[in-house]
Amino acid sequence: MQARNSPQDPPEQRDTVLSVRGLTVGFGQKLVLDHLDLDVYRGEILGFVGASGAGKSVLMRTVLRLLPKREGTIRIMGEDYDAASEAKRMALDTRLGVLFQQGALFSSLTVKENIQLPMREYLDLPQTLMDELAYLKIGMVGLDADAGEKYPSELSGGMIKRAALARALALDPDLVFLDEPTSGLDPIGAAEFDNLIARLRDTLGLTVYMVTHDLDSLFSVCDRIAVLGKKRVLVEGTLEDMFAFDDPWVQAYFRGKRARSVVVADG
């Protein structure tokens, strides 16, 4: 396991696992992202925020090649996706895990079968081994073993999130993308999920890219924060950097009424 980077380390001393340069994405005449730059460093939990409709999910889906880009480069583990061979792209795909906002579990498959989908797509493993691995992931995210035989319709919202996270971890990825992982959860469930993410990061050496609106997540588990606005990354850094950045939306978000307890604690 490679050492984690510290937010205090200068950028040139950090191990960059995701590098986005000059990314431009649009639909028709509308530009959503315009020459956006972003780095994500090994071992960190990056919280990615922005106003509704600003393009947070568009950026994540473009990085994952689910949406086309007009310009720019995306490097994963130092490899340029566009320049890589198909074999190299498949190898890179196995190093990524994704948890979509609503879980996106297949309703006709059990939890165990959902977790095994990435294994079937990318690996050639016997069924008995896939069963063992699926139950290992189920336990890893805090679900009981009997959840493996249940269908998504039989799960609570919190259990769906955990099952989807288990699927995201199916191939032992290096970089995990989480799209609004605590949305729809009550405050206790959200805090438990945040703690789970932090524990898995520390245990497995994951790098986590978390799109979120949840201030508690930003304050409790994120090492760095990046703010999307005006079609680019407005500011990135620690909470102190957010408090100091002179932008009306950023100030309202981090020092507004809903953040008042944190601001008071900040001093």
Backbone as CSV, one residue per row, in Angstrom:
resi,resn,N_x,N_y,N_z,CA_x,CA_y,CA_z,C_x,C_y,C_z
1,MET,0.852,-1.187,0.000,0.000,0.000,0.000,0.887,1.237,0.000
2,GLN,0.626,2.163,-0.947,1.436,3.363,-1.015,0.990,4.363,0.040
3,ALA,1.933,5.212,0.453,1.642,6.187,1.495,0.624,7.205,1.005
4,ARG,-0.218,7.656,1.930,-1.185,8.680,1.623,-0.490,10.017,1.504
5,ASN,-1.097,10.875,0.690,-0.620,12.241,0.591,-1.284,13.087,1.662
6,SER,-0.611,14.153,2.042,-1.167,15.112,2.983,-1.574,16.369,2.232
7,PRO,-2.707,17.011,2.619,-3.096,18.262,1.972,-2.027,19.342,2.098
8,GLN,-1.141,19.194,3.090,-0.082,20.186,3.262,1.105,19.941,2.326
9,ASP,1.169,18.752,1.729,2.256,18.478,0.800,2.112,19.355,-0.439
10,PRO,3.208,19.893,-0.979,3.100,20.640,-2.238,2.665,19.702,-3.364
11,PRO,1.923,20.226,-4.358,1.390,19.377,-5.424,2.429,18.502,-6.106
12,GLU,3.632,19.034,-6.299,4.652,18.259,-7.018,5.133,17.050,-6.225
13,GLN,4.840,17.006,-4.921,5.250,15.863,-4.111,4.131,14.841,-3.919
14,ARG,2.978,15.089,-4.479,1.839,14.191,-4.317,1.727,13.250,-5.500
15,ASP,1.201,12.068,-5.235,0.972,11.070,-6.274,-0.423,11.290,-6.841
16,THR,-0.505,11.748,-8.073,-1.783,12.075,-8.697,-2.383,10.831,-9.338
17,VAL,-3.601,10.451,-8.915,-4.261,9.278,-9.499,-5.277,9.671,-10.571
18,LEU,-5.778,10.901,-10.500,-6.681,11.418,-11.535,-6.243,12.830,-11.876
19,SER,-5.995,13.072,-13.151,-5.596,14.402,-13.613,-6.473,14.778,-14.804
20,VAL,-7.179,15.888,-14.675,-8.048,16.403,-15.730,-7.496,17.748,-16.176
21,ARG,-7.290,17.912,-17.470,-6.730,19.160,-17.988,-7.536,19.640,-19.203
22,GLY,-7.981,20.899,-19.102,-8.643,21.535,-20.238,-9.924,20.849,-20.671
23,LEU,-10.651,20.243,-19.733,-11.827,19.452,-20.104,-13.000,20.356,-20.476
24,THR,-13.524,20.139,-21.661,-14.678,20.882,-22.157,-15.767,19.896,-22.552
25,VAL,-16.957,20.097,-21.996,-18.098,19.215,-22.257,-19.318,20.079,-22.519
26,GLY,-20.083,19.733,-23.532,-21.282,20.493,-23.831,-22.340,19.633,-24.478
27,PHE,-23.544,20.179,-24.510,-24.673,19.522,-25.150,-25.314,20.529,-26.088
28,GLY,-25.194,20.275,-27.388,-25.677,21.254,-28.342,-24.874,22.533,-28.245
29,GLN,-25.577,23.647,-28.086,-24.905,24.942,-27.981,-24.505,25.289,-26.548
30,LYS,-24.902,24.452,-25.592,-24.652,24.771,-24.187,-23.380,24.108,-23.691
31,LEU,-22.449,24.912,-23.187,-21.251,24.387,-22.539,-21.540,24.158,-21.060
32,VAL,-21.212,22.964,-20.572,-21.381,22.654,-19.152,-20.057,22.798,-18.419
33,LEU,-18.985,22.346,-19.033,-17.637,22.473,-18.479,-16.761,23.126,-19.540
34,ASP,-15.941,24.080,-19.146,-15.151,24.840,-20.101,-13.692,24.906,-19.646
35,HIS,-12.861,24.045,-20.233,-11.429,23.994,-19.933,-11.176,23.836,-18.431
36,LEU,-11.808,22.846,-17.874,-11.702,22.551,-16.437,-10.441,21.753,-16.139
37,ASP,-9.771,22.102,-15.036,-8.608,21.370,-14.533,-8.915,20.835,-13.142
38,LEU,-8.438,19.623,-12.854,-8.641,19.042,-11.530,-7.629,17.923,-11.312
39,ASP,-7.099,17.835,-10.093,-6.241,16.725,-9.685,-6.837,16.056,-8.452
40,VAL,-6.728,14.737,-8.409,-7.105,13.971,-7.224,-5.883,13.154,-6.822
41,TYR,-5.512,13.233,-5.530,-4.266,12.647,-5.058,-4.499,11.338,-4.313
42,ARG,-3.526,10.467,-4.399,-3.631,9.133,-3.820,-3.949,9.192,-2.320
43,GLY,-4.926,8.387,-1.922,-5.249,8.213,-0.525,-6.153,9.261,0.079
44,GLU,-6.529,10.279,-0.705,-7.373,11.329,-0.138,-8.852,11.043,-0.378
45,ILE,-9.685,11.679,0.426,-11.119,11.762,0.148,-11.370,13.192,-0.305
46,LEU,-11.669,13.343,-1.589,-11.937,14.658,-2.158,-13.444,14.868,-2.207
47,GLY,-13.933,15.913,-1.579,-15.336,16.283,-1.670,-15.533,17.275,-2.798
48,PHE,-16.410,16.927,-3.739,-16.631,17.777,-4.912,-18.022,18.382,-4.818
49,VAL,-18.106,19.705,-4.755,-19.389,20.383,-4.532,-19.610,21.448,-5.594
50,GLY,-20.859,21.921,-5.624,-21.239,22.971,-6.551,-22.745,23.102,-6.549
51,ALA,-23.233,24.194,-7.107,-24.669,24.417,-7.162,-25.350,23.333,-7.998
52,SER,-26.626,23.100,-7.734,-27.392,22.141,-8.526,-27.368,22.556,-9.997
53,GLY,-27.063,21.601,-10.860,-27.000,21.883,-12.284,-25.683,22.449,-12.758
54,ALA,-24.710,22.566,-11.860,-23.426,23.151,-12.252,-22.588,22.204,-13.104
55,GLY,-22.859,20.899,-13.006,-22.124,19.946,-13.838,-21.296,18.945,-13.069
56,LYS,-21.579,18.766,-11.781,-20.787,17.825,-10.971,-20.894,16.402,-11.499
57,SER,-22.112,15.949,-11.736,-22.297,14.589,-12.236,-21.827,14.460,-13.675
58,VAL,-21.948,15.549,-14.451,-21.447,15.538,-15.828,-19.941,15.295,-15.838
59,LEU,-19.229,15.967,-14.948,-17.785,15.766,-14.869,-17.460,14.325,-14.501
60,MET,-18.120,13.798,-13.489,-17.840,12.429,-13.077,-18.131,11.441,-14.201
61,ARG,-19.255,11.614,-14.859,-19.617,10.700,-15.947,-18.698,10.840,-17.149
62,THR,-18.170,12.040,-17.376,-17.217,12.220,-18.475,-15.895,11.532,-18.160
63,VAL,-15.439,11.661,-16.923,-14.214,10.973,-16.513,-14.366,9.464,-16.682
64,LEU,-15.572,8.961,-16.429,-15.836,7.524,-16.535,-16.173,7.091,-17.962
65,ARG,-16.095,8.013,-18.905,-16.378,7.748,-20.319,-17.833,7.378,-20.566
66,LEU,-18.710,7.851,-19.719,-20.142,7.659,-19.932,-20.738,8.813,-20.731
67,LEU,-19.997,9.917,-20.817,-20.382,11.064,-21.632,-19.173,11.485,-22.467
68,PRO,-19.401,11.974,-23.685,-18.273,12.390,-24.523,-17.768,13.778,-24.133
69,LYS,-16.509,14.016,-24.392,-15.918,15.338,-24.169,-15.591,15.968,-25.514
70,ARG,-15.515,17.285,-25.511,-15.155,18.004,-26.723,-13.654,18.282,-26.796
71,GLU,-13.078,18.568,-25.634,-11.643,18.847,-25.569,-11.114,18.369,-24.235
72,GLY,-9.780,18.309,-24.153,-9.138,18.027,-22.883,-8.588,16.624,-22.773
73,THR,-7.816,16.414,-21.708,-7.224,15.102,-21.439,-7.620,14.639,-20.043
74,ILE,-7.779,13.325,-19.923,-8.090,12.697,-18.646,-7.070,11.584,-18.431
75,ARG,-6.308,11.703,-17.358,-5.316,10.692,-17.041,-5.705,9.964,-15.760
76,ILE,-5.731,8.649,-15.834,-5.994,7.793,-14.686,-4.713,7.023,-14.389
77,MET,-4.201,7.149,-13.176,-2.946,6.496,-12.793,-1.827,6.825,-13.777
78,GLY,-1.849,8.060,-14.282,-0.817,8.502,-15.210,-1.042,8.126,-16.654
79,GLU,-2.095,7.372,-16.951,-2.361,6.914,-18.316,-3.444,7.772,-18.965
80,ASP,-3.188,8.209,-20.182,-4.168,8.958,-20.966,-5.168,7.971,-21.564
81,TYR,-6.419,8.084,-21.151,-7.452,7.165,-21.657,-7.504,7.135,-23.181
82,ASP,-7.501,8.317,-23.799,-7.666,8.382,-25.248,-6.497,7.746,-25.993
83,ALA,-5.298,7.882,-25.442,-4.114,7.356,-26.120,-3.857,5.883,-25.803
84,ALA,-4.546,5.352,-24.794,-4.293,3.975,-24.358,-4.917,2.967,-25.312
85,SER,-4.313,1.790,-25.361,-4.890,0.700,-26.138,-6.152,0.197,-25.451
86,GLU,-6.937,-0.588,-26.160,-8.166,-1.111,-25.563,-7.855,-2.007,-24.374
87,ALA,-6.785,-2.763,-24.459,-6.392,-3.626,-23.344,-6.010,-2.781,-22.130
88,LYS,-5.294,-1.684,-22.364,-4.902,-0.810,-21.263,-6.127,-0.132,-20.659
89,ARG,-7.081,0.251,-21.494,-8.301,0.873,-20.983,-9.076,-0.091,-20.095
90,MET,-9.164,-1.329,-20.517,-9.858,-2.327,-19.696,-9.141,-2.519,-18.365
91,ALA,-7.814,-2.512,-18.409,-7.048,-2.649,-17.172,-7.293,-1.453,-16.253
92,LEU,-7.382,-0.254,-16.839,-7.673,0.934,-16.039,-9.079,0.862,-15.449
93,ASP,-10.027,0.359,-16.230,-11.405,0.254,-15.749,-11.503,-0.604,-14.494
94,THR,-10.673,-1.630,-14.408,-10.736,-2.502,-13.237,-10.202,-1.820,-11.981
95,ARG,-9.534,-0.683,-12.159,-8.982,0.038,-11.007,-9.925,1.132,-10.519
96,LEU,-11.120,1.195,-11.134,-12.116,2.197,-10.770,-13.366,1.519,-10.230
97,GLY,-13.954,2.108,-9.203,-15.236,1.660,-8.684,-16.190,2.839,-8.645
98,VAL,-17.483,2.571,-8.848,-18.468,3.649,-8.927,-19.704,3.302,-8.114
99,LEU,-20.143,4.253,-7.289,-21.425,4.167,-6.608,-22.282,5.317,-7.123
100,PHE,-23.338,4.975,-7.881,-24.225,5.999,-8.418,-25.230,6.444,-7.356
101,GLN,-25.847,7.601,-7.584,-26.625,8.264,-6.544,-27.722,7.385,-5.961
102,GLN,-28.485,6.700,-6.792,-29.574,5.865,-6.293,-29.163,4.403,-6.145
103,GLY,-27.877,4.140,-6.209,-27.393,2.774,-6.084,-27.277,2.054,-7.402
104,ALA,-28.303,2.236,-8.276,-28.314,1.642,-9.623,-28.122,0.131,-9.592
105,LEU,-28.670,-0.529,-8.574,-28.640,-1.987,-8.547,-29.663,-2.532,-9.528
106,PHE,-29.358,-3.670,-10.136,-30.294,-4.305,-11.045,-31.364,-5.018,-10.225
107,SER,-32.615,-4.622,-10.437,-33.701,-5.109,-9.592,-33.965,-6.599,-9.739
108,SER,-33.594,-7.163,-10.881,-33.868,-8.583,-11.129,-32.770,-9.495,-10.592
109,LEU,-31.706,-8.902,-10.025,-30.586,-9.682,-9.503,-30.511,-9.532,-7.993
110,THR,-30.040,-10.551,-7.330,-29.809,-10.459,-5.893,-28.598,-9.558,-5.632
111,VAL,-28.405,-9.207,-4.378,-27.235,-8.398,-4.013,-25.956,-9.117,-4.424
112,LYS,-25.881,-10.391,-4.138,-24.689,-11.164,-4.504,-24.461,-11.119,-6.010
113,GLU,-25.514,-11.285,-6.791,-25.375,-11.281,-8.248,-24.997,-9.897,-8.761
114,ASN,-25.511,-8.840,-8.126,-25.118,-7.487,-8.514,-23.625,-7.274,-8.289
115,ILE,-23.128,-7.730,-7.154,-21.711,-7.565,-6.832,-20.840,-8.345,-7.809
116,GLN,-21.346,-9.470,-8.281,-20.557,-10.319,-9.176,-20.540,-9.836,-10.621
117,LEU,-21.384,-8.862,-10.965,-21.415,-8.378,-12.341,-20.059,-7.885,-12.835
118,PRO,-19.344,-7.007,-12.097,-18.025,-6.587,-12.576,-17.042,-7.751,-12.691
119,MET,-17.156,-8.722,-11.798,-16.274,-9.888,-11.874,-16.513,-10.668,-13.159
120,ARG,-17.779,-10.814,-13.525,-18.109,-11.554,-14.761,-17.649,-10.800,-15.998
121,GLU,-17.688,-9.468,-15.934,-17.322,-8.669,-17.100,-15.817,-8.635,-17.325
122,TYR,-15.041,-8.562,-16.242,-13.609,-8.328,-16.393,-12.721,-9.514,-16.019
123,LEU,-13.246,-10.474,-15.260,-12.431,-11.569,-14.766,-12.974,-12.912,-15.236
124,ASP,-12.156,-13.908,-15.145,-12.568,-15.274,-15.468,-12.350,-16.128,-14.230
125,LEU,-13.361,-16.157,-13.374,-13.246,-16.828,-12.085,-14.313,-17.913,-11.951
126,PRO,-14.015,-18.974,-11.226,-15.043,-19.988,-10.965,-16.133,-19.417,-10.060
127,GLN,-17.330,-19.967,-10.168,-18.465,-19.454,-9.412,-18.223,-19.503,-7.903
128,THR,-17.594,-20.562,-7.445,-17.371,-20.681,-6.000,-16.493,-19.545,-5.479
129,LEU,-15.484,-19.166,-6.252,-14.619,-18.073,-5.839,-15.371,-16.742,-5.887
130,MET,-16.195,-16.547,-6.929,-16.977,-15.315,-7.004,-17.951,-15.214,-5.836
131,ASP,-18.507,-16.343,-5.422,-19.402,-16.329,-4.260,-18.644,-15.899,-3.007
132,GLU,-17.454,-16.448,-2.815,-16.652,-16.093,-1.648,-16.290,-14.605,-1.662
133,LEU,-15.907,-14.115,-2.819,-15.532,-12.702,-2.928,-16.735,-11.792,-2.684
134,ALA,-17.891,-12.179,-3.215,-19.088,-11.359,-3.026,-19.439,-11.252,-1.552
135,TYR,-19.375,-12.363,-0.825,-19.710,-12.316,0.598,-18.637,-11.574,1.406
136,LEU,-17.403,-11.610,0.921,-16.359,-10.816,1.556,-16.676,-9.328,1.446
137,LYS,-17.119,-8.880,0.247,-17.469,-7.475,0.045,-18.713,-7.110,0.851
138,ILE,-19.662,-8.016,0.946,-20.880,-7.769,1.714,-20.534,-7.501,3.174
139,GLY,-19.660,-8.317,3.738,-19.238,-8.103,5.116,-18.419,-6.846,5.267
140,MET,-17.652,-6.516,4.253,-16.772,-5.349,4.301,-17.565,-4.051,4.450
141,VAL,-18.774,-3.997,3.861,-19.574,-2.770,3.921,-20.585,-2.803,5.070
142,GLY,-20.490,-3.817,5.927,-21.323,-3.845,7.121,-22.688,-4.459,6.964
143,LEU,-22.893,-5.257,5.914,-24.155,-5.966,5.740,-24.025,-7.393,6.256
144,ASP,-25.137,-7.944,6.725,-25.155,-9.344,7.127,-25.078,-10.235,5.896
145,ALA,-24.577,-11.446,6.077,-24.401,-12.359,4.947,-25.709,-12.662,4.232
146,ASP,-26.836,-12.714,4.989,-28.104,-13.067,4.343,-28.592,-11.983,3.380
147,ALA,-27.984,-10.793,3.420,-28.346,-9.749,2.452,-27.957,-10.155,1.035
148,GLY,-26.992,-11.057,0.915,-26.543,-11.474,-0.405,-27.609,-12.139,-1.240
149,GLU,-28.577,-12.776,-0.594,-29.630,-13.483,-1.329,-30.885,-12.633,-1.508
150,LYS,-30.856,-11.409,-1.029,-32.025,-10.537,-1.150,-31.966,-9.721,-2.439
151,TYR,-33.155,-9.301,-2.878,-33.261,-8.432,-4.042,-33.315,-6.967,-3.570
152,PRO,-32.950,-6.028,-4.433,-32.957,-4.625,-4.020,-34.280,-4.160,-3.414
153,SER,-35.386,-4.689,-3.914,-36.691,-4.283,-3.390,-36.895,-4.688,-1.935
154,GLU,-36.077,-5.607,-1.450,-36.192,-6.074,-0.068,-35.262,-5.317,0.879
155,LEU,-34.539,-4.335,0.360,-33.546,-3.618,1.162,-34.036,-2.230,1.531
156,SER,-33.560,-1.730,2.654,-33.792,-0.340,3.035,-32.874,0.557,2.208
157,GLY,-33.124,1.871,2.285,-32.281,2.805,1.541,-30.821,2.713,1.936
158,GLY,-30.568,2.589,3.244,-29.191,2.473,3.698,-28.528,1.196,3.241
159,MET,-29.291,0.100,3.227,-28.753,-1.175,2.769,-28.446,-1.141,1.276
160,ILE,-29.282,-0.432,0.500,-29.028,-0.296,-0.936,-27.707,0.430,-1.169
161,LYS,-27.472,1.495,-0.406,-26.204,2.224,-0.542,-25.020,1.303,-0.246
162,ARG,-25.136,0.513,0.805,-24.030,-0.367,1.175,-23.835,-1.476,0.141
163,ALA,-24.938,-2.009,-0.380,-24.823,-3.041,-1.410,-24.176,-2.473,-2.671
164,ALA,-24.561,-1.252,-3.034,-23.961,-0.607,-4.205,-22.479,-0.330,-3.978
165,LEU,-22.129,0.018,-2.747,-20.716,0.226,-2.425,-19.948,-1.089,-2.524
166,ALA,-20.561,-2.177,-2.080,-19.911,-3.486,-2.196,-19.638,-3.818,-3.656
167,ARG,-20.600,-3.499,-4.538,-20.365,-3.727,-5.968,-19.242,-2.834,-6.489
168,ALA,-19.178,-1.583,-6.013,-18.111,-0.684,-6.432,-16.739,-1.213,-6.027
169,LEU,-16.689,-1.997,-4.956,-15.429,-2.544,-4.453,-15.132,-3.940,-4.999
170,ALA,-15.970,-4.427,-5.887,-15.881,-5.823,-6.337,-14.517,-6.182,-6.911
171,LEU,-13.893,-5.251,-7.627,-12.619,-5.548,-8.306,-11.414,-4.984,-7.558
172,ASP,-11.597,-4.644,-6.275,-10.512,-4.067,-5.477,-9.910,-2.840,-6.152
173,PRO,-10.739,-1.810,-6.392,-10.259,-0.633,-7.133,-9.293,0.215,-6.307
174,ASP,-8.575,1.071,-7.019,-7.713,2.070,-6.378,-8.461,3.383,-6.156
175,LEU,-9.336,3.725,-7.100,-10.056,5.002,-7.088,-11.550,4.721,-7.134
176,VAL,-12.284,5.275,-6.154,-13.724,5.048,-6.070,-14.456,6.371,-6.225
177,PHE,-15.448,6.385,-7.112,-16.296,7.550,-7.336,-17.622,7.341,-6.617
178,LEU,-18.011,8.307,-5.802,-19.261,8.239,-5.059,-20.113,9.441,-5.445
179,ASP,-21.308,9.186,-5.973,-22.204,10.255,-6.391,-23.302,10.417,-5.351
180,GLU,-23.220,11.473,-4.547,-24.189,11.763,-3.483,-24.443,10.531,-2.609
181,PRO,-23.414,9.975,-1.981,-23.562,8.704,-1.271,-24.483,8.755,-0.055
182,THR,-24.676,9.936,0.544,-25.521,10.006,1.743,-26.896,10.605,1.461
183,SER,-27.208,10.893,0.196,-28.527,11.460,-0.111,-29.613,10.442,0.231
184,GLY,-30.677,10.923,0.834,-31.783,10.054,1.200,-31.620,9.317,2.507
185,LEU,-30.486,9.487,3.162,-30.254,8.824,4.440,-30.538,9.790,5.583
186,ASP,-31.012,9.244,6.703,-31.207,10.086,7.871,-29.834,10.470,8.436
187,PRO,-29.772,11.480,9.313,-28.466,11.953,9.800,-27.604,10.864,10.427
188,ILE,-28.227,9.943,11.182,-27.439,8.875,11.800,-26.900,7.931,10.736
189,GLY,-27.768,7.557,9.789,-27.329,6.670,8.705,-26.262,7.311,7.839
190,ALA,-26.391,8.615,7.596,-25.392,9.326,6.795,-24.045,9.353,7.507
191,ALA,-24.076,9.612,8.820,-22.824,9.639,9.591,-22.166,8.263,9.598
192,GLU,-22.967,7.209,9.729,-22.421,5.855,9.703,-21.793,5.546,8.349
193,PHE,-22.435,6.024,7.279,-21.888,5.769,5.948,-20.589,6.540,5.746
194,ASP,-20.544,7.779,6.220,-19.299,8.545,6.150,-18.170,7.818,6.889
195,ASN,-18.482,7.320,8.067,-17.472,6.600,8.845,-17.011,5.343,8.111
196,LEU,-17.950,4.668,7.442,-17.601,3.482,6.663,-16.631,3.842,5.538
197,ILE,-16.909,4.934,4.831,-16.034,5.366,3.743,-14.634,5.661,4.270
198,ALA,-14.557,6.384,5.378,-13.247,6.717,5.951,-12.502,5.465,6.387
199,ARG,-13.227,4.527,6.984,-12.589,3.288,7.451,-12.078,2.462,6.279
200,LEU,-12.865,2.365,5.209,-12.433,1.611,4.036,-11.239,2.295,3.362
201,ARG,-11.254,3.629,3.322,-10.102,4.338,2.763,-8.836,4.000,3.533
202,ASP,-8.931,4.020,4.857,-7.758,3.768,5.681,-7.312,2.314,5.595
203,THR,-8.275,1.400,5.527,-7.965,-0.028,5.520,-7.457,-0.502,4.171
204,LEU,-8.099,-0.046,3.098,-7.796,-0.544,1.755,-6.865,0.372,0.966
205,GLY,-6.581,1.558,1.511,-5.743,2.495,0.774,-6.434,3.110,-0.421
206,LEU,-7.756,3.283,-0.337,-8.522,3.823,-1.445,-8.268,5.318,-1.621
207,THR,-8.513,5.781,-2.833,-8.673,7.198,-3.115,-10.147,7.402,-3.435
208,VAL,-10.761,8.426,-2.845,-12.209,8.601,-2.964,-12.531,9.970,-3.554
209,TYR,-13.323,9.954,-4.616,-13.838,11.165,-5.272,-15.325,11.200,-4.963
210,MET,-15.742,12.126,-4.090,-17.103,12.132,-3.573,-17.851,13.392,-4.015
211,VAL,-18.832,13.216,-4.901,-19.743,14.299,-5.229,-20.791,14.357,-4.122
212,THR,-20.957,15.527,-3.506,-21.867,15.583,-2.358,-22.423,16.980,-2.158
213,HIS,-23.605,17.044,-1.530,-24.148,18.300,-1.024,-24.099,18.324,0.498
214,ASP,-23.649,17.224,1.086,-23.751,17.025,2.535,-22.614,17.746,3.253
215,LEU,-22.952,18.835,3.931,-21.931,19.598,4.653,-21.251,18.756,5.720
216,ASP,-22.017,17.880,6.381,-21.424,17.048,7.422,-20.335,16.148,6.842
217,SER,-20.559,15.612,5.647,-19.546,14.784,4.996,-18.290,15.596,4.707
218,LEU,-18.485,16.798,4.203,-17.339,17.656,3.886,-16.526,17.966,5.124
219,PHE,-17.215,18.249,6.220,-16.528,18.656,7.441,-15.907,17.482,8.191
220,SER,-16.498,16.283,8.060,-16.060,15.169,8.907,-15.063,14.222,8.246
221,VAL,-15.172,13.978,6.923,-14.319,12.942,6.337,-13.485,13.387,5.149
222,CYS,-13.771,14.549,4.579,-13.041,14.953,3.374,-11.710,15.623,3.729
223,ASP,-10.651,15.193,3.065,-9.333,15.789,3.252,-9.197,17.094,2.482
224,ARG,-9.823,17.138,1.307,-9.787,18.330,0.467,-11.162,18.502,-0.161
225,ILE,-11.424,19.732,-0.610,-12.697,20.064,-1.238,-12.405,20.799,-2.539
226,ALA,-13.191,20.489,-3.576,-13.126,21.237,-4.829,-14.524,21.764,-5.130
227,VAL,-14.603,23.018,-5.541,-15.882,23.669,-5.801,-16.015,23.946,-7.292
228,LEU,-17.113,23.469,-7.877,-17.390,23.694,-9.289,-18.299,24.906,-9.444
229,GLY,-17.914,25.806,-10.321,-18.731,26.977,-10.620,-18.201,27.676,-11.852
230,LYS,-19.096,28.299,-12.600,-18.698,29.017,-13.816,-17.968,28.084,-14.787
231,LYS,-18.424,26.814,-14.789,-17.955,25.799,-15.742,-16.525,25.317,-15.488
232,ARG,-15.997,25.615,-14.292,-14.634,25.193,-13.973,-14.519,25.000,-12.459
233,VAL,-13.361,24.571,-12.014,-13.106,24.475,-10.580,-12.714,25.858,-10.068
234,LEU,-13.578,26.419,-9.212,-13.330,27.757,-8.686,-12.211,27.769,-7.664
235,VAL,-12.232,26.774,-6.764,-11.249,26.715,-5.698,-11.141,25.274,-5.233
236,GLU,-9.963,24.882,-4.809,-9.773,23.557,-4.217,-8.791,23.692,-3.066
237,GLY,-9.014,22.875,-2.041,-8.135,22.924,-0.888,-8.848,22.477,0.368
238,THR,-8.379,22.948,1.494,-8.935,22.570,2.790,-10.135,23.460,3.134
239,LEU,-10.776,23.144,4.251,-11.875,23.983,4.718,-11.426,25.428,4.924
240,GLU,-10.222,25.604,5.436,-9.698,26.949,5.641,-9.617,27.711,4.319
241,ASP,-9.257,26.990,3.243,-9.217,27.619,1.926,-10.615,28.027,1.471
242,MET,-11.613,27.214,1.801,-12.991,27.545,1.433,-13.450,28.794,2.178
243,PHE,-13.165,28.856,3.472,-13.573,30.011,4.275,-12.918,31.301,3.771
244,ALA,-11.715,31.182,3.244,-10.954,32.366,2.834,-11.236,32.797,1.400
245,PHE,-11.913,31.951,0.621,-12.090,32.251,-0.808,-13.207,33.273,-0.998
246,ASP,-12.901,34.326,-1.696,-13.828,35.444,-1.855,-14.740,35.211,-3.059
247,ASP,-15.795,34.454,-2.822,-16.814,34.204,-3.842,-18.156,34.096,-3.130
248,PRO,-19.202,34.789,-3.592,-20.480,34.801,-2.881,-21.075,33.412,-2.658
249,TRP,-21.036,32.551,-3.686,-21.642,31.219,-3.527,-20.845,30.387,-2.531
250,VAL,-19.529,30.423,-2.643,-18.686,29.647,-1.731,-18.885,30.124,-0.299
251,GLN,-18.942,31.419,-0.086,-19.144,31.944,1.266,-20.521,31.567,1.807
252,ALA,-21.551,31.648,0.956,-22.897,31.279,1.395,-22.984,29.805,1.735
253,TYR,-22.268,28.989,0.965,-22.322,27.540,1.181,-21.614,27.146,2.468
254,PHE,-20.429,27.670,2.673,-19.614,27.228,3.805,-19.797,28.069,5.065
255,ARG,-20.366,29.280,4.917,-20.568,30.118,6.096,-22.032,30.520,6.274
256,GLY,-22.917,29.868,5.525,-24.333,30.171,5.638,-24.948,29.610,6.905
257,LYS,-26.265,29.793,7.034,-26.951,29.390,8.253,-26.813,27.902,8.540
258,ARG,-26.843,27.067,7.485,-26.783,25.620,7.706,-25.392,25.194,8.155
259,ALA,-24.406,26.045,7.946,-23.041,25.712,8.361,-22.631,26.469,9.605
260,ARG,-23.595,27.139,10.267,-23.244,28.054,11.348,-22.516,27.375,12.498
261,SER,-22.885,26.104,12.810,-22.220,25.436,13.948,-20.759,25.183,13.652
262,VAL,-20.473,24.876,12.390,-19.087,24.624,12.015,-18.298,25.924,11.986
263,VAL,-18.940,26.999,11.512,-18.258,28.279,11.453,-17.937,28.772,12.851
264,VAL,-18.879,28.576,13.772,-18.616,28.970,15.161,-17.444,28.199,15.711
265,ALA,-17.430,26.882,15.425,-16.309,26.058,15.912,-14.997,26.495,15.273
266,ASP,-15.109,26.972,14.005,-13.906,27.403,13.293,-13.329,28.673,13.918
267,GLY,-14.183,29.408,14.588,-13.644,30.569,15.274,-14.225,31.875,14.814
